[in-house]
Amino acid sequence: MTDLDPQARSPLEAMQAAGLPPLFTLPVADARRARRRQLVAGPPRVEMVKVEDDLVPGQLAGIPLRWYRPSPQGELPVTVYFHDGGRALDDPGTHDHLCRRLASRPQAIVVSVACQRGSDAAPFLRKL
């Protein structure tokens, strides 16, 4: 673990200190719950003027988006955030705190794009 960036190493060390098992050793549903608990802990949630879930049509399924608007002022820059999460664990809810902070600091609209998780995409992947 010594080759990891300190920011990447910190949550892993916190999990070890708390006696939590590595996420990859857990069943997917348990790992998703544990990951959500990891990511939502922290500073108080930043309030937004508007948070809106949306769905963009796609070839196999819709692509979920979550829009964060920090202020009512008209034109704001837009930041697009792709959470990924190893395509197994994360979703827009796990990164809600981060997207709110991203929107509040430079005063930008943030669009959080949900990547389809591998286990959720399995029926589609079998058809390819």
C-alpha positions as CSV (number, residue, x, y, z in Angstrom):
1,M,0.0,0.0,0.0
2,T,3.0,2.3,0.2
3,D,3.0,3.1,-3.5
4,L,-0.5,4.6,-3.4
5,D,-1.2,8.3,-3.4
6,P,-1.9,9.5,0.2
7,Q,-5.4,10.4,-0.7
8,A,-6.1,6.9,-2.1
9,R,-4.3,5.3,0.9
10,S,-6.2,7.2,3.6
11,P,-9.7,5.5,3.2
12,L,-8.0,2.1,2.9
13,E,-6.1,2.6,6.1
14,A,-9.3,3.9,7.8
15,M,-11.1,0.7,6.8
16,Q,-8.3,-1.4,8.1
17,A,-8.2,0.5,11.4
18,A,-11.9,0.0,11.8
19,G,-11.6,-3.7,11.2
20,L,-13.7,-3.6,8.1
21,P,-13.1,-6.3,5.4
22,P,-11.9,-5.3,2.0
23,L,-14.9,-4.5,-0.3
24,F,-13.8,-7.1,-2.9
25,T,-14.3,-9.9,-0.3
26,L,-18.0,-9.0,0.3
27,P,-21.1,-10.1,-1.7
28,V,-22.0,-7.3,-4.2
29,A,-25.1,-6.1,-2.2
30,D,-23.1,-5.9,1.0
31,A,-20.1,-4.1,-0.7
32,R,-22.5,-1.5,-2.2
33,R,-24.0,-0.8,1.3
34,A,-20.5,-0.5,2.8
35,R,-19.2,1.7,0.0
36,R,-22.3,4.0,0.4
37,R,-21.6,4.3,4.2
38,Q,-17.9,5.1,3.4
39,L,-18.7,7.9,0.9
40,V,-21.6,9.6,2.6
41,A,-19.8,10.1,5.9
42,G,-18.1,13.4,6.2
43,P,-18.8,17.1,6.2
44,P,-22.4,18.3,6.2
45,R,-24.3,18.1,2.9
46,V,-24.1,21.3,0.8
47,E,-27.6,22.6,0.0
48,M,-28.4,23.2,-3.7
49,V,-31.2,25.3,-5.2
50,K,-32.2,22.4,-7.3
51,V,-31.2,18.7,-7.6
52,E,-32.9,16.8,-10.4
53,D,-32.7,13.2,-11.6
54,D,-33.0,12.7,-15.4
55,L,-32.7,9.9,-17.9
56,V,-31.1,10.2,-21.3
57,P,-32.2,7.6,-23.9
58,G,-29.6,5.1,-24.9
59,Q,-29.3,2.1,-27.1
60,L,-29.6,-0.6,-24.5
61,A,-31.1,1.4,-21.6
62,G,-31.4,5.0,-20.4
63,I,-28.4,6.7,-18.9
64,P,-29.3,8.2,-15.5
65,L,-28.1,11.7,-14.8
66,R,-28.4,13.9,-11.7
67,W,-28.2,17.7,-12.1
68,Y,-27.0,19.9,-9.3
69,R,-27.7,23.7,-9.5
70,P,-26.0,25.6,-6.7
71,S,-27.6,29.0,-7.3
72,P,-30.6,30.5,-9.1
73,Q,-28.4,32.7,-11.3
74,G,-28.9,32.2,-15.0
75,E,-25.8,31.0,-16.9
76,L,-23.3,28.9,-15.0
77,P,-20.5,26.7,-16.3
78,V,-21.2,23.0,-16.4
79,T,-19.0,20.2,-15.0
80,V,-19.7,16.6,-16.0
81,Y,-18.8,14.0,-13.4
82,F,-18.5,10.3,-14.2
83,H,-18.4,8.4,-11.0
84,D,-17.5,4.9,-12.3
85,G,-16.9,2.9,-9.1
86,G,-15.2,0.0,-10.8
87,R,-18.5,-0.5,-12.7
88,A,-19.7,-2.5,-9.7
89,L,-20.4,-0.5,-6.6
90,D,-21.1,3.2,-7.1
91,D,-24.1,5.2,-8.3
92,P,-25.1,8.9,-8.3
93,G,-26.2,8.6,-4.6
94,T,-22.8,7.4,-3.4
95,H,-21.2,10.6,-4.9
96,D,-24.0,13.0,-3.9
97,H,-21.8,14.8,-1.3
98,L,-18.9,15.2,-3.7
99,C,-21.0,16.5,-6.6
100,R,-22.6,19.0,-4.2
101,R,-19.2,20.3,-3.2
102,L,-18.1,20.4,-6.8
103,A,-21.1,22.5,-7.7
104,S,-20.8,24.9,-4.7
105,R,-17.1,25.9,-4.9
106,P,-16.8,27.3,-8.4
107,Q,-20.6,27.9,-8.6
108,A,-21.1,25.5,-11.6
109,I,-23.9,23.2,-12.6
110,V,-22.7,19.6,-12.1
111,V,-24.1,16.7,-14.1
112,S,-23.4,13.4,-12.5
113,V,-23.5,10.6,-15.1
114,A,-24.3,7.1,-13.8
115,C,-22.2,4.4,-15.4
116,Q,-24.1,1.1,-15.7
117,R,-22.8,-1.3,-13.1
118,G,-21.4,-4.5,-14.5
119,S,-23.7,-6.8,-12.5
120,D,-26.7,-4.7,-13.6
121,A,-25.6,-4.8,-17.3
122,A,-25.0,-8.6,-17.3
123,P,-28.3,-9.4,-19.2
124,F,-27.4,-6.8,-21.9
125,L,-23.8,-8.0,-22.2
126,R,-24.9,-11.6,-22.8
127,K,-26.7,-10.3,-26.0
128,L,-23.6,-8.6,-27.4
